[in-house]
Structures are given as structure tokens and as C-alpha cells.
């Protein structure tokens, strides 16, 4: 019975994954189409378009941390007064120019007004793209009900910098782990006494009595250590 339940659960999970994949693909096509139209009709410049598309590609190709939500600035632009989407009649910011987008049937794009493109990533999936106002950026890390916050765990305003920082942190973690392993390999307990393998000085010395040591050249002939101990030291150095 449990086996059958597991099979059903796996099938449901597979169907959900396929559905999400189809929705994501469909949404991204519509998003790309929307950006292309905005460039064609002069809503955004070629430079603004290129920057937004670059950041979008970077976001889609980046492996974000699971169980963490991200609000990501995809790009800024200067609203074109000649655009049909242009508006400067906002009840909170009258006279400040923005573009207004109505998402229609888009699964990814949300109805929004602003002069910046933002994306929201949840569970390593881009779930939402929207316009936001530049002056809202300082509140992006807040809850949704708090001055228009995004309600995310991490806010990224520069994808290039974030990617570099993450790469540096990963390298640091690798270094720490390598250092930990090397340090773990430095100590060896022989007959209840801890010895330290010093590869730089090429000696093995007593941890609590450093003046007592055996050189790498001599340890194979050291009479107080058995062959098994010597083999372990040999493998470590």
C-alpha cells in the first residue's frame, strides 16, 4: 500500500513539475516579447533593453540558494514621454514620470507602474517580473505591506556584484574545508599520545612536547612505532 501511495505521490510531483516548466517557458516567451515591443516602440532604449536582457539571462542561469527568496533589480530606464505607457499621474508621486504595464494573460509579468524592472525568485525559480519605482528601492527588503516591500529574504541591486561575491564565498568555503581537512590530517594519535605532522618542517613532533620529534627521513626506522603506524604517517605525508 505504501509503495502505491509513493508511486501516486511521485506521479503528482512529476505532473506539477511539468506544469511549472510549461508555465515558466510560456511566461518567459511573453516577457521577451514584451521587452522586444518596449524597445521597438521606444518605451526603453537599446542600452536599457540590453542591460535588462543581460540581467534576466544572468538570473535564469544562476543557481540561487534553495528555500530563500530574492528580489532582483533587472534594470532601470528613463520613461519616454512619447510612449503610450507613459504616466505622471500617480496619487503618491504626482508629476514624476513612470511607465505603466498591464500584464494581460502573462503568467510572469504583473500589473505595475515604475521606472525599474524587478524580478522575484523563489525556490530558484523566477516567479514574478514587475515594474517598480526607483524611490521604492530603499524599501525593497521590507514586507509587502510595509511601504511596498517585496517580502523577500535577499535584495540584489547588482547581479554582477552578487555573482562575484557568491563565487568568492564559495572559494572561501572550499579553502576552509581544504584547510580543515589538512589540519585534521596533521594530528595522529600513537599509543595514547598526540603527534603532529609538520609538512613544512618535515618532522613529526609530540603535540605537548614539540622538542621531541622524528624527521621524515627517519620515521620509517623509528623503533617505537609499528609498521601500521608508519604506513599511516607515510600515507599522510
N, C-alpha and C positions, 0 to 999 in steps of 0.2 A: 504493500500500500504506500509506504513512504517513498519507494522507488518511483511509483506512478506519480505521486504528488511532486516529486522533484522534477520529473520529466515535464509535467504541466507547467511548473514554475519556470523552467528553462525555456520552454516554448513561448511563454508570455513575455519573458525578458527579451528573447530574440525578436519578437514582434515589435516590442516597444523600441528597441534599438534601431530596427529597420525604419520604423515610423519617424523617429527623431532624425535619422540620417536623411530621409527624404525631405522632411520639413526644412532641415538645415540647408540642403542643396538648393531647394526651391527658393528659400529666403535669400540666399547669397546671390542667386541669379538676379532676383528682383532688386537687391541692393546695388549690385554692379550696374544694372540697367538704370537705376535711379541716379547714381553718381555720373554715369555717362550722359544722361539727359541734362543734369545740372551743369555739366561742363559745356555741352553743346549749346544750351540756351543762355549761357553767360551768368548763371547763378554763382558759379565759382570759377576761378581762373585755372589755367592749365597747371600752374605751380601748386595751387591749393589742392587740385584734383590729384596730382602725382603724390603729394605728401600723404593725403588721406588714404589712397590706394596702397601705398607702401606700408603704412602703419597697419592697415587692415590685413594685408598679407602676412606681416610680421606676427600679428595677434593670432591668426589662424594657424600659423606654422609653429607657434611657441607651445611648449609643454608646461602649462600652468600647474601649480600645486593643486592636488585634489582637496575637496572639502573646504575650499577657500574661494571667495567671490572677489572679483576685480572690477573696478571701474576704470576705463582706459580712455584717455584723450586720443582720438584718432586724427584730429587736425582742426585748425582754426581757419576762418575765412572772413573776408570783409563783404558784408551784404551789398549786392549790386542794386542800386535804386531802380534800375530798369527791369529787374526781374519781376515776373508775375507773382513770385512767392515773397516779395519784399513787404515788410510791415514795420511801422514805427508806432503803432497804436497798441501798446501793452499797458495794462492797468497798473502794473507795478513800476514800469520803467518807461513812461511816456516820452516819445521823441527819440529813443535810442533804436537804431536800425537793427533788424533781425530778419531772418528768413523763416517762413512757416511751412512745415511739411505735413501733409495729411497722408497717412500710411496706406489708406485703402484696404486692400486684402493682404498686405505684406505680413508675413509671419514674424519677421525680424524687426522691421522698422516700426517705430511708434510715432503717433501724432505728437509733434513737438515744435518748439519755436526757439531759435537761438542763433549764435554765430560760431558755434563749435560743434564738431561731430564727436560723440562719445559712444563707446561700446561697453557692454556688461558681459563678463564671462563668469559662468557658474559651472562648477564641476568640469572645468576645462572645455566648456562649450560656449561659443559666442551666442548669447540668448537674445540680446537686445542691442539695437543701434538707434540713436536718437540725436536730435539737436538739443543743445543746452546753451545757456547764456554764459558768456565769459565771466561775468560778475558772480555767477553761481559757483565757480570753480573752487573757491575757498570753503564752500560748504559740502563739497562732494563726498567727504568722508563721514558725513553725518547720516542719521536715519532718514528715511524717505519723508517722514512727517516733519523733520527739522530743517526748515529753510531750503527745501528741495534737495536734500541729500540723496545719494544714490543707494544707501543701505547696503554697502559692500564692505568687505574686510580690508581690502587694499585699494588705494587710488594710485594710478600710474599716469603721470602727466608727460612723461618722455619715455617711449617704448625702447628707444636705443639705449638710454642710460640704464633702464631697468634690466634689460637683457645683459648688458655688460656687468652690472652689479651681481646678477644671479650667476653668471659664468664665473666671476671672481669668487663668489661664496662657495660654489661647487668645487673650484680648485682648492680653496682653503680647507674645505671638508675632506677632500681627498688627501691633502697634505697632513691634516691632523690624524686621519685614520692610518696613513702610512707611518707617521711618527709614532702613533700608539702601538702599531704592530712591531715597529723596530725596537721600541722601548721594552715591549713585552718580551722580545727576543733577547734582550740584553741580560736578563737575570736568569739564573739557573740554580736550583737547589740541589746540593750534593751532600748526602749524609746529614740532612737537617740543617745545613749551613748554606746561606745565600751567597752566591758568587755573581760577579758582574763581568760580562764580556765587553771589553772596551776595544772596539774595532779600530778606533783611531790610533790608540797606543799599542794595539796588538798584544794585549795582555788579558788574562782572566784574574781578577782580584777579589778577595773577600770583601763583601759589602760593608761590614762593620770593622774591617781591618785592612784598609787599602794598601798598606805597605807589604802585605802578604799576597804575592801574585805569582802567576805562572805565565810565561810568554807563549805566544802562538807557536813558536818554533820548538818549544819544549813540552807542550802539554801532552803529546802522544806518548811521551816517555815518563810522564809523572806517575810515580809508583802508587800514590794513594787513590787513584781513580781507576775504576774498572773500565773494560772495553765499551760497555754500553754508554757510560757517561762520556767517554772520549768521542764516541760516534755522534752523540747528540751535540756536543760542542762543535765538532767538525762540520756538522750539517748547518749549524747556525752561522758559522763564520765563512 
